Amino acid sequence: FEMIIPISIFLLISGSDDWTTYEGHCYHVSSVEHTFNVGQTYCHKRNAKYVSIRSAEQNRFISNLAVLKDIWLNGQQESLNSQTFKWLDGNVFNYTNWYSGAPEMIHEDYINCIYTKSDEIIK
């Protein structure tokens, strides 16, 4: 089962010359739509990963970089029906800007999928 959520753009962190730099990280915006898993493969091939939003300032930067776009994030729910979330690197969320009514479960196969819409993080 591979659910496709219409994601227009996602962000990657890496160290490439043609990416946008912000606070010591390089950000790349792709215009190709991907599922979460296909996007992860795209990232790994480029020695990159989905972005983790750790502050309001970084959230604003990302929102300005990808205005009105949906972006996959590097986050996951700890377990099904859990209200605890962490970044895929194991760090706990220290900043959230949840959309009204979020987080919500879209499908149990997607507890590891979080995306942002405009400047609001939703799952």
N, C-alpha and C positions, 0 to 999 in steps of 0.2 A: 504494500500500500504506500503510495507516494503522493501525498497531497500537494498540489501546487497552489501557493498563495501568491496573488499577483504582486510581486515585488519588482519595482522599477529599478531601484538602485540599492546597492549595499556597499558598505565601507570595509576596507582592509587596513591593517597596520603593517607596514613593512619599511624597508629602507631604500627605496628606489628613487632615482633622480627625478622622474617626471611626476611624482606625487606631491600633494600639498603637505607642508610641514606645519605642525602645531605642537608646542611643548615637548619637543624631542621625539615625536613620532611622525611618521609619514602616513597620510591618508589617501586612499585611492577610491574614486567613485566609478563604478561600472554601470553602464547603461543596459547591460544584458540582464534579462530576468532569469532567476534561478530558484529552484527549491532550496531549502536550507541545506540538505546534504550535498547537492550538486555545487552550491556556492562554497561549501567547505572544501570540496575537492579543488575548485578554482583557486581558492586561497592557498591551500597547501602547495599547489604547483608553483605558486609565486612566492613561497616562503613568507606567507602572510596569515592573518587570522581575522575573524570578525572583531569589530570594535567592542570594547567595554566602556560604557559611559560612567565615569567616576565623579563627575561634578556638574553643577549647573553651568559653569563656564564652558566645559567641554561639550555639554549638551547643546548650548547655543551655537558653538562653533560648527558642530555636525549639522545642526538644523540649517545654518546658513550655507554650508557646503552642499547640501543636498535638499534644497528648498522644495517642500511639498512632495517629497518622495518617501517611499517605504524602504526601510533599511534593516537587514538582518543584524542582530546583535549577538555577542559572545556570551549569552547567559542561559541558565537552565533553572527549572524548578527542582528542588531537592528530591521530591518524590510525588507521585500522583496525589492530588488533593492537598498537597502541602502549600502553605502560604509563605514558605521560606524559599528564597531564590539566591543563587550564587552565580558568579561568572565561571565560565568553563575552566579557568585557571585555578579554581578553588576558592577564590576570594568572595566574601559575602558582599552583597550590595550595600554600599555605604551612601549611595545616592539613588533616589527614585523620583520619577515624575510620571507616575502611572496615569493613564487615560481614565476618565470617569467610567466606573464599572469594571475596570481591569485590576488585577490580572484575571484572565478567564481561560479555561481549558478549551481548546479548539478540538483536539483529538488526543487520546492517550498516547499515541505514537509520537507526539510532538511536545513532550514535557521539556525537551531540551531546546526548544525553539522560541526565541523572543525577538520581536522586531519593533522598530520605532516608526511612528507615522507622524510626519512633520516634526514637532518638538515634544511629542508626548510618547513615552515608552509604553507599549502595550504588548501583551502576550497573546 
